[in-house]
Structures are given as C-alpha cells and as structure tokens.
Amino acid sequence: MVLTRSPVVTEALRAAVRAPSPHNSQPWIFELGPDTVDVVLDESRILDACDPDAREARLACGAALLNLRLAIAAAGRVSEVELAPERARPSLLARVTLGPRHRPTAAERRLAAAIPRRYSNRHPFTDEPVPLRLRTAVREAAREEGARLVLVDEAGLLEATAGLIRRADHVQGLDTAFQRELRAWTRQTAEDDGVPTYAGGPRSAGGLLAGRYVNEGGAPRVFEQDPLVAVLTTPNDAPISQVRAGCAMQRVLLTATDAGLSASFYSQPVEITAIRAELRDLLGGTVHPQTVFRLGYGYPGVKTPRRPIEEVARDRDTGERP
Ligand SMILES: Cc1cc2nc3c(=O)[nH]c(=O)nc-3n(C[C@H](O)[C@H](O)[C@H](O)COP(=O)(O)O)c2cc1C
C-alpha cells in the first residue's frame, strides 16, 4: 500500500503538526517513503534571532515526532524510530518505520487523545497547587524519553529562576533583531503559522514571571502567586539530544493536558547563551536546560492554526506533495 494514501499516516501527520514550536514557526517537513515517515528540519524556518543554533526548532520537531509515534500506536500499528539515520544529512532528524499491527495501551490512547486538546495558555492559572501525584507523573513522562524535568518547587530556586526569566526578557526587549523577528511572527489576521494576537496573554500585575506575546492593550491581571515552573533538561546537548528533549517536552505536555493541566513557555533564559549558563549553574551544573514552562490549572483558552499537511509532507523520492 502506498503510505501517502494510508489513513493511519494521514492521521499521524495531522497529529504531528499540532506540536508546539517557537513563534509557531512549524519548522518541519515530513518525507514519506513506502513504509516510512522521515522528520526533516526545515532550515528555512529556523529563527535567526532567538534560535540561531536551531535548538528550539529541533525541540519542536521532536514534539512532532512524539505525536507521530503516539498517533501511529493509537491507530493500532507498531512504529520504530531511528534518530539521525543519515550522518551525511543532519537535517534528517528521525525516520519512523511502520511495523505490524499492535494493540494500543491505555496510556497511548490517552496521550494520543490529548494531542488535539493541548495548547499554550498564557493567561493566569488558579492558585490550586498541582498535586504531588501529577508532579511525579510529569517527571516520569520526561524520564521515559531520557530527559529530566526539574520542578522548581523550592522558594529560593523559584525566585532565582524567575529572576533569570525577567532578566533575559529585558535583554530581548532591547534587542532590535529579536523584536523585529517577534513582530514578524505575530499575526494580526488569520494565517496558518505565527502567533495570532488572540493567543497572547494579559500583562502581569507585578508578577514573578515575564511572559512573551503580551497583549499590551488590556488591563494587567494577577497571575498565580506560587507558579509551578519546570525546566526540561538533558544529560548532554548534541542535536540528537535536542530532538529527544522535544519528545520528552511533548510527553510532559500531553501528560499534563490529559490530567487537566495547562502550560505556557518561558524560553527567554534558554535563548541567551550567558543566561542559559547561569540557569545550568543554578540547577547544579551537570544538566543542560532545554526549555522552561509553567504548569497549573487554567481556564479554557484558544488554539492556534497550523499549515495543512499537504504543505509539509512530500514524497521521499520524487519530492511531490501528496
Ligand atoms: C521550544 C519552544 C519554545 C517556546 N517559547 C515560548 C515562549 O518563550 N513564550 C511563549 O509564550 N510561547 C513559547 N512557545 C510556545 C509557542 O509559541 C507555541 O507552541 C506556538 O505558538 C503554537 O501554539 P500552541 O502551543 O498553542 O499550539 C514555545 C514553544 C516551543 C516548542
């Protein structure tokens, strides 16, 4: 059977593109073979100002890869993943090969069902604390993909981490190239990439954290008093580790979504090399911070658009779109 006509692959691609990405840049291409889906980094969509090393682009592709795996599993097929399958082609991040039939586990079904429900929620969360059992579940989700999720739940560490977020946000506020790029990816009208203004959050009234995509027009709002900030880390920092980190990030976010939690990112301190080094030191100096987000109980928010799968998928041999 030609895969491009397989409903399993079509649905898996629809799931893949729901992954989060910096500025909703969607830096992925899916090349379809007879029984494979290759996840390729779209180098034309790397963000020069905030992500010159393509770390966040690889995280986004890793998240898309996890969505692919889960959707294939939930559709009742085995998949095997090879990371960086061709040394000579570093933009080819992963090859997913479809295998025989498979009985999906309850966890695969639940996480796959969470894919279309996940979105970034930049609004204040309630002050209800995230229970211990869910803190354990999100940590375990990261561990399953070879990463470590540090929950910043000690007051001194939270204050220091929040300080790095605010300082990095300030530095980016003064960086004209960063600001130009941010504006270029902020959308006033409906488009299928970039961050629509309606997905922005309110200004924070004297809050601990500094958000991005703030709707300056509205009244400031009080955010949760004791936010649960999480730093996703990996034991090393090679490009392949960044793809793994993306799988871990997405497994954490889907586990959180399934449990009724919301999340929003604060990647400013990871985007500035010197501040990222400070964050690494703050966490003990042995792990590599990959991304930062907060978790909590939010109110329903809004989803952002994606490019159609016809635009991001192509035949591996002919380059033709499906
Ligand atoms: C690696 C990475 C870094 C991100 N950094 C930020 C950030 O600093 N601030 C923010 O508000 N959103 C951030 N985002 C969220 C994206 O803007 C969001 O995923 C994208 O706009 C798509 O929207 P969705 O998550 O609601 O599907 C980040 C996403 C990824 C994957």
The ligand as a MOL file (V3000), in Angstrom:
LIG
                    3D

  0  0  0     0  0            999 V3000
M  V30 BEGIN CTAB
M  V30 COUNTS 31 33 0 0 0
M  V30 BEGIN ATOM
M  V30 1 C 10.8620 25.3110 22.1600 0
M  V30 2 C 9.6830 26.2220 22.3090 0
M  V30 3 C 9.8550 27.4790 22.9050 0
M  V30 4 C 8.7510 28.2990 23.1080 0
M  V30 5 N 8.9320 29.5070 23.7590 0
M  V30 6 C 7.8530 30.2680 24.0620 0
M  V30 7 C 7.9870 31.4160 24.8910 0
M  V30 8 O 9.0810 31.7670 25.3340 0
M  V30 9 N 6.8700 32.1170 25.2090 0
M  V30 10 C 5.6350 31.7340 24.7690 0
M  V30 11 O 4.6590 32.3830 25.1170 0
M  V30 12 N 5.4750 30.6600 23.9630 0
M  V30 13 C 6.5520 29.9140 23.6260 0
M  V30 14 N 6.3890 28.7640 22.8960 0
M  V30 15 C 5.0380 28.3520 22.5010 0
M  V30 16 C 4.7530 28.6230 21.0320 0
M  V30 17 O 4.6080 29.9970 20.7950 0
M  V30 18 C 3.5020 27.8300 20.6540 0
M  V30 19 O 3.7840 26.4720 20.7710 0
M  V30 20 C 3.0270 28.0950 19.2390 0
M  V30 21 O 2.6410 29.4390 19.1050 0
M  V30 22 C 1.8560 27.1840 18.8870 0
M  V30 23 O 0.7940 27.3810 19.7810 0
M  V30 24 P 0.2420 26.2310 20.7320 0
M  V30 25 O 1.3350 25.8120 21.6630 0
M  V30 26 O -0.9010 26.9050 21.4480 0
M  V30 27 O -0.2130 25.0770 19.8780 0
M  V30 28 C 7.4740 27.9080 22.6630 0
M  V30 29 C 7.3230 26.6740 22.0340 0
M  V30 30 C 8.4060 25.8290 21.8720 0
M  V30 31 C 8.2230 24.4840 21.2400 0
M  V30 END ATOM
M  V30 BEGIN BOND
M  V30 1 1 1 2
M  V30 2 1 2 3
M  V30 3 2 2 30
M  V30 4 2 3 4
M  V30 5 1 4 5
M  V30 6 1 4 28
M  V30 7 2 5 6
M  V30 8 1 6 7
M  V30 9 1 6 13
M  V30 10 2 7 8
M  V30 11 1 7 9
M  V30 12 1 9 10
M  V30 13 2 10 11
M  V30 14 1 10 12
M  V30 15 2 12 13
M  V30 16 1 13 14
M  V30 17 1 14 15
M  V30 18 1 14 28
M  V30 19 1 15 16
M  V30 20 1 16 17
M  V30 21 1 16 18
M  V30 22 1 18 19
M  V30 23 1 18 20
M  V30 24 1 20 21
M  V30 25 1 20 22
M  V30 26 1 22 23
M  V30 27 1 23 24
M  V30 28 2 24 25
M  V30 29 1 24 26
M  V30 30 1 24 27
M  V30 31 2 28 29
M  V30 32 1 29 30
M  V30 33 1 30 31
M  V30 END BOND
M  V30 END CTAB
M  END
